[in-house]
């Protein structure tokens, strides 16, 4: 489409836009004949991300922020090569990190322009370049090894000799200068020296400061650049995770994007995978959030990822690669082992704000006792540049010295893509085995973990979650995304249950495997670690919410088809039969609940029904409760509700002043305390606004006390009793809550609607309970986890805000209180107060 457009002349210094626009340039080149035998580069520098196309194929990504501004036309121009050619340059009007207005993580500036700064055809002097890299390494060694190390002086004196020998106006002096450097770098290490396993890496966030669509192009720009590097450097391996290329690449979703939109490039990648240079790692569909997805969602991440890698590359991944997510559930080791993975790499815990994690190489043990060998690159980064300072930090920083003598070194521009550069490779070639520095070798994830496994006898074991002491706000940010995730996880479960039962009963019914895979992949994509946490720009939020809408709509259709097949006979009205309602239960236990039952005239009535596990019931005559719900208003304006199981009392503000379990007469709310207490906090973090809530926010607590509508009865009892009230929250927000008690039900329901218009505020609801325990229990994926309710140590108080799934519980012997939710994740339990972040 681009090449048939009408082009106009463009000039260096011209600006193009606006943000997220795409501009195509037609570049006609003519190389002078007198340049024969020389290395010729096409130079392109702009503020946007660019791709060079040649003969209708992508050939080079160009990004100034990623230090890639040239495309090598020829390494030595021959007379037989074409001297005139046409290239096309595709320029995205955004930078490597989007288009933030004023700062990287600010909302994008919609009117930002990118400038074309330089377009040149040049001779590249390889000898001068190699001399400069030699001098850079020598001077960095002189600076960073320190005065107490004689090798630093040797490096300094070698550099000095090179300067003395070299006449910059006389290229014939260059070889002698290079010989001095070569002699220095050829002085070898001892056998005990630490070995660094260098792997090319290109971390590309599937969406963050740019939308999903731009990530497709980021993948192509980054990976085609890696392919060019591999052609010139056969020793290079690239580890590609979701986005990260030893060259290591790992997110299956990103491979699928490239396969769909850039089939020629994908074929080249497959060839390098077969050669063992381009290495898929990770095993999941995307680099998902490590806390919030359900257990089933995490299994599907591995299932879809491993299935893709098996189908496309003939192998599954043996390493789980998740370097940039905001904490790691204690259930992950068991899920990894169940999906054929026994090795894990990340580095995010180096971001801890309070406690330094005590290991870089260790065994991680999950809640069932499953263990995986885990490695954090000691340089605490997945975006190294191959500098002397970085390799020295990798050795010095290693917390497991004496236990292991090998570590990972992931190099390449990341987050916004980019990947390794030729200069990074050339730096590390000089450091491969030179005295004074650790041994640096190009390696693969398998080579690294294989040697770590051999050295693992003295490794320590960490039991439980890998909790990131930062970014606690991501459990709550973007409430609609959190709600969409939970609802879509639920509806996909129901569709699969009902479709499976329908297929078992009806041989004609076709299980909707293809449609379900598409829906799961959409949901898994939205669980990427900057989307589900809410730490992304508005464009991404809009895309995510649209995907949830699509999942709900299509899944509802599939569910209806399954029900029609499963219950076809039951749904046919029979002559003379009384009107009945079909009620389905997709959970694996019998349930007795009050439902809202549609009537023929369009109205709804309440009915108490019992439905068996994974089954159905035809409701003609509803059950009668042993004791109906009673609702009574007291003289002081408070309201009591009772159903024979529990009794509650609420004041005019909607506070829960009493919650009693009737068969034990045990009171749950302490004297003088209010449960269902809304509280507003200031939310002004140090930097990462959408990510963080700091511990000092707890010092700004303000109870919500402005009543708009006092408590009133909305249903007077029988099968259901309910009351409603409204509050003003902050300056401009409102909250309306309906509190419901159903017949026979052992819990109280709170249906809460908030019209949120505050900025830099944090709303929570608190439940002080009359229970004493040093630990609270939180639901996680396929299990639960206990965390302390005290702040004895820095490890305890760093968990001032934690995550949970559908419930948290505070129990002592014989009695406890649980707080459940249908769409929230942020929570805390300090002393006897259960708190849910809204």
Buried (B, 14 or more C-beta within 10 A) or exposed (E): EBEEEEEEEBEEEBEBBBBBBBBBBBBEBEBEEEBBEBBBBBBBBBBBBBBBBBEEEBBBBBBBBBEBBBBBBBEEBEEEEEBEBEBBBBBBBBBBBBBBEEEEBBBBBEEBBBBBBEBEBBEBBEEEBBBEBBBBBBBBBBEBBEEEBEBBEBBBBBBEBBEEBBEEEEEEBBEEBBEBBEEBBEEEBEEEBBBBBBBBBBBBBBBBBBBBEBBBBBBBBBBBBBBBBBEEBEEBBBBBBBBBBBBBBBBBBBBBBBBEBBEEBBEBBBEBBEEEBBBBBBBBBBBBBBBBBBBBBBBBBBBBBBBBBEEBBEEBBBBBBBBBBBBBBBBBBBBBBEBEBBBBBBBBBBBBBEEEBEBBBBBBBBBEEBBBBBBBBBBBBBBBBBBBBBBBBBBEBBBBEEBBBBBBBBBBBBBBBBBBBBBBBBBBBBBBBBBBBBBBBBBBBBBBBEBBEEBBEEBEEBEBBBBBBBBBBBBBBBBEBBBBBBBBBBBBBBBBBBBBBBBEEBEEBEBBEEBBBBBBBBBBBBBBBBBBBBBBBEBBBEBBBEBBEBBBEBBEEBBEBBBEBBBEEEEEEEEEEEEBBBBBBBEEEEBBBBBEBEEEEEEEEBBBBBBEEBEBBEBEEBBEBEEBBBBBBEEEEBBBBBBBBBBBBBBBBBBBBBBBBEEEEBBBBBEEBBBBBBBBBBBBBEEBBBBBBBBEBBEBEEEBEEBEEEBBBBBEBBBBBBBBBBBBBBEEBBBBBBBBBBBBBEBBBBEBEBEBEBEEBBBBBBBBBBBEBEBBBBBBBBBBBBBBBEBEEEEBBBBBBBBBBBBBBBBEEEBBBBBBBEBBBBBBBBEBBBBBBB
